[in-house]
Amino acid sequence: MTTTPSYQEILNQISVLQAQAEQARKSELATAVEKVHALIEQYGLTQQDIFPSGRRRASRQAGAKVAPKYRDPASGATWTGRGKPPKWIEGKDRNAFLIA
């Protein structure tokens, strides 16, 4: 018959395992850093190669204005052709509203 460890015994085991995990992490971290340094040396990488500054440019500026493509002759309202169509063009032939 096996006895179940007490709560305190389990906490002690956890503490020992956490210390072992931290030691293993430090050891593996040192190895990983050595590998990274070797790769940087081998390929002649720079900080800019590994950590490029800024975000990559999008093909278009986010939030840039788009020229209107359609105009309501009655009200003069315009629509770019993006998003939900306005009531004045909804269900109608859009060619009649194209801006030349």
ABEGO torsion letter per residue (X at the ends): XBBBBBAAAAAAAAAAAAAAAAAAAAAAAAAAAAAAAAAAAAAGBBAAAABBBEBBBBABBBGBBBBBABBBAAAGBBBAGBEBBBAAABGBBAAAABBX
